[in-house]
């Protein structure tokens, strides 16, 4: 696998962070019609949106804290989405989609997980060598 230059990976990190933000908003706008939705998802989602926005602003301004924030936020969102929506049992901390929703709500969930993983990957790859 070829090693990408630092500017290329930083550009891809910014693109991934913006994609994460847009996809989180899309996910929030698509109703899933589950009976188990609580406030945990909304509160965690707002926190994740704020962290994503902060990382984008920081990346744009060249702040040193922005790359790690984007990576941690991306990884946290990806893991959080899997735990919150994929686990097949209901608790106050989960909103399972398995067997309860159609394809529509799953598309942004998968897209958010992939964008979050991309943020984490490119944040690590953008470390100055």
C-alpha positions in Angstrom: 0.0 0.0 0.0 1.4 3.4 -1.0 1.9 6.0 1.7 0.0 9.2 1.1 1.5 12.5 1.7 0.5 14.4 4.8 -1.3 17.2 2.9 -3.3 14.6 1.0 -4.4 12.8 4.2 -5.2 16.1 5.8 -7.5 16.9 2.9 -9.1 13.5 3.1 -9.6 14.0 6.8 -11.4 17.3 6.2 -13.6 15.6 3.6 -14.3 12.7 5.9 -15.2 15.1 8.8 -17.6 17.1 6.6 -19.1 13.9 5.3 -19.6 12.7 8.9 -21.3 15.9 9.8 -23.7 15.8 6.8 -24.5 12.1 7.3 -25.2 12.6 11.0 -27.7 15.3 10.1 -29.3 13.1 7.5 -29.5 10.2 10.0 -31.2 12.5 12.5 -33.7 13.7 9.9 -34.8 10.2 8.8 -37.5 8.8 11.1 -37.0 5.2 12.0 -40.3 4.5 13.6 -39.0 2.4 16.5 -40.7 2.4 19.9 -37.4 2.2 21.8 -36.0 5.6 21.0 -35.1 7.6 24.1 -33.1 10.7 24.8 -29.7 9.0 24.9 -29.4 9.1 21.1 -30.5 12.7 20.8 -28.1 13.9 23.5 -25.2 11.8 22.3 -26.0 12.9 18.7 -25.9 16.6 19.6 -22.6 16.1 21.4 -21.2 14.2 18.4 -22.4 17.0 16.1 -20.8 19.6 18.2 -17.5 17.7 18.3 -17.6 17.2 14.6 -18.2 20.9 13.9 -15.4 21.8 16.3 -13.0 19.5 14.5 -13.9 20.9 11.1 -13.4 24.4 12.3 -10.1 23.5 13.9 -8.9 21.6 10.8 -9.8 24.6 8.7 -7.9 26.9 11.0 -4.9 24.6 11.2 -5.2 24.0 15.0 -3.1 21.1 16.4 -6.0 19.8 18.5 -8.3 19.3 15.5 -6.8 16.2 14.0 -7.0 14.2 17.2 -10.5 15.5 17.9 -11.6 14.5 14.4 -10.1 11.0 14.8 -11.6 10.4 18.3 -14.9 11.8 17.3 -15.1 9.7 14.1 -14.1 6.5 16.0 -16.5 7.3 18.8 -19.4 7.9 16.5 -18.7 4.7 14.5 -18.5 2.6 17.6 -21.5 4.4 19.2 -23.7 3.9 16.1 -22.9 0.2 16.0 -23.6 -0.3 19.7 -26.7 1.9 19.7 -28.4 0.5 16.5 -26.9 -2.9 15.8 -27.1 -4.7 19.2 -30.2 -6.8 18.9 -31.6 -6.1 22.4 -33.3 -3.1 23.8 -31.9 -1.2 26.9 -32.2 2.5 27.8 -28.8 2.9 26.0 -29.7 1.2 22.7 -32.2 1.7 19.9 -32.0 -1.6 17.9 -32.8 -1.5 14.2 -32.4 -5.2 13.5 -35.7 -6.6 12.4 -37.6 -3.3 13.2 -36.9 -1.0 10.3 -36.5 -1.2 6.6 -33.5 -0.4 4.5 -34.1 3.4 4.5 -32.9 4.1 8.1 -30.0 1.7 7.7 -28.4 3.5 4.8 -27.3 6.6 6.8 -26.3 4.4 9.8 -23.9 2.4 7.6 -22.7 5.6 5.9 -22.1 7.4 9.3 -20.1 4.4 10.5 -18.0 4.4 7.4 -17.4 8.1 7.6 -16.4 7.9 11.2 -14.0 5.1 10.5 -12.5 7.2 7.6 -12.0 10.1 10.1 -10.2 7.9 12.5 -8.0 6.4 9.8 -7.1 9.7 8.2 -6.5 11.3 11.5 -3.9 8.7 12.3 -2.5 8.8 8.7 -2.1 12.6 8.9 0.4 12.5 11.7 3.5 14.4 10.6 6.2 11.9 9.7 
